[in-house]
Amino acid sequence: MRIPIKELQERISNLQVNLQKRGIEGALLVQRADTLYFSGTAQNVHVYIPVEGKPMVLAYRDFARAKSESSWRLYRLKACRKFQRISRKRGFPCLEYSA
């Protein structure tokens, strides 16, 4: 069952209000309970939620299934080392990753 986009938007919006109040630019979610709650998919994903705008959902396994479960646009993440390049393309230059 797909979580309605309106519900996901409300969840994201509530988190963004809290991020803004604390002066935090965004949140990177990696725990499955958190990623499920904000993305709508039970698949292995990372979710970056900026203080403003839409989230970036990065699927690194079963992309097709994650896409069918989530109402958000998904991006393939074949290797964590590519995370920084993907985030920069989306306009999130503050995200850094080092292996």
N, C-alpha and C positions, 0 to 999 in steps of 0.2 A: 504494500500500500504506500503510495506516494504522499508525503506530507505536503499540504497545500502551500503554494508560494507565499500566500498572505501570512500564514503562520510563521514560516521561516523568516520572512521580512520583519515581522514583529519581534522575533527573538533576536535577530541581528541588530535591529534598531535599539532595543533595550540595552544590549551590550555596548553599542556605540555611545549611548548617552553616558554610561558608566566610564568608558574609556576617556571620553571628553572631559568629564568631571575631574578625572585624575591626571589629565595631561599626558595620556599615553597615546602614541600614534597608531597602534594596532595590536592585535592579539594573534599569535600563532598557536593553533590548536592541533595537538597530535594524539591526545587520548581518545580512544574510540567512543566513549560515552559523550564527550564534548563534540567530537566531529559529527556523530550521528545527530545530536540535538540541533546543531547549527546547519548541517548540510543536507540532512534527510537520507543519507545513505549509510548503510552498515559496513560498506566496503572500506578497505584500508586507504584512507585519504589524510591529507593535511589540509587545514583550513586557515587561511589568513583573513582576518577581518580588520579592515582599516577603520580609523575613527569616522570616516565618511565614505560613502559609496558601497558598491557591491563586494561581496567576499570573493576570494580566489580559492577555488577548491581544486586541489591537486591530487589526482588519483594515480597510484603507482602499482596497483594490481587490478585485475578485472575491470578495466575502464568501461566497457560496454554495460556491465551490470550497474556500476556506480552511476553512469549517465542515465540509465533507466529509472533509478531510484531517486535521484536528486533533481530538484527543480532549478538549481543553479547551473551556470555554464561551468563545465569541468575542463581542466587542463591535464594533459598527460605528464607524469613525472616519472621518467624512466630511471633516473639516478638523482640522488640528493644533491650531487655536485651541480646539477643544472637548475636547482631551485633559485639561485640568485639571478641567473639570466632570465628566467621566466618572470620573476617578480619585478625586475627592472622593466621588462617589456610592458607589464601591466601598470607601470607608474608607481611602484613601491620601492624606490632606491634605498630606503633606510634598512631594508632587510639584508642581512649579511649572513653568509654561511661559510664555515671553514671546516675542512675535514682533517 
